[in-house]
């Protein structure tokens, strides 16, 4: 008891010194963690508290290398505490390293080191979870083959153990990797496998929200924005109840679905609701401005928004993909509106009206003609566009084909009666 009180006093003193002398505070906390012959239950609890304060302090200092060294120093402590507690501490320190900016490469090295140590110590539970984290880092680094290779090995091993919760995590990550590779059939199959495993057990609300978010993402890829919105809404409700910072990203996807489905007028109402006000900020503002530009059919406003909110829009691959499609739709609508009064018009004149380069406008008009968005032809020799009137539907050929179908049915019935 006396040893525990002494350690508690040292931890309190170190915390008080954190604001004035963070380096001295970190050294004092390390000394508490390394204290020999103080491994009874009370002392271990105080050491865990000191470790928590030390990791927070190192994250504030953005000292990722010190957090890496801390994992090595803690191995002496891991001998005295249960394996489950060890796994929790290791994963907590790895999460702390992830909070330091530009630490992805270091985090990859740390995960590989910890996997090697866990394999040597035969800590299977810990190794498997760090391998999931490593596969996630490979995905974030766009090293998709490495991520899929690691996921494949994990699936083979975990299926034998029948660890349903871990299977949900692995299949969900597999779905995200295949989605990043634009392999939607395999992404849907992996998500279905994750849902099947999740139905057999209780899963945390945060994991259920992650599954719903991935479901919404895949439905959005299929242009089913109403279903995608419902999944994103379910995920947002759960994350908001947990005060999870990821809720604002899901809210952004909800607003994106409203814009893509043509209900841009609903964006203002959603962002002004209780949930929208709670997460008011740059992400919600960006989607509100995008909705305004879409309603005004303003290409200039749309492009200005993408530049002003590049981190919220262009840096998010899901939002960027759908907004690119939205920009093409908006461009087509503007071009159709501009060429509507003309039967023959110079491409340079259309480009000046829409304030875009002639080459871009010419390429888009050519694509629209091939996609049969309107009837026309480009005369590149003189730089003009000829627009044709819509041909009247031919009523003779469909009737003739219908007659042939009727004759085929009559002949088929007669042949049955004969035989």
PyMOL commands that set and color helices and strands:
alter all, ss='L'
color gray80, all
select helices_A, chain A and resi 2-16+22-33+41-60+64-73+75-78+83-98+104-120+124-140+144-161+164-180+184-199+205-221+225-241+247-260+266-271+274-278+282-296+299-308+317-339+347-354+358-370+395-418
alter helices_A, ss='H'
color red, helices_A
select strands_A, chain A and resi 344-346+376-379+384-387
alter strands_A, ss='S'
color yellow, strands_A
deselect
rebuild
show_as cartoon
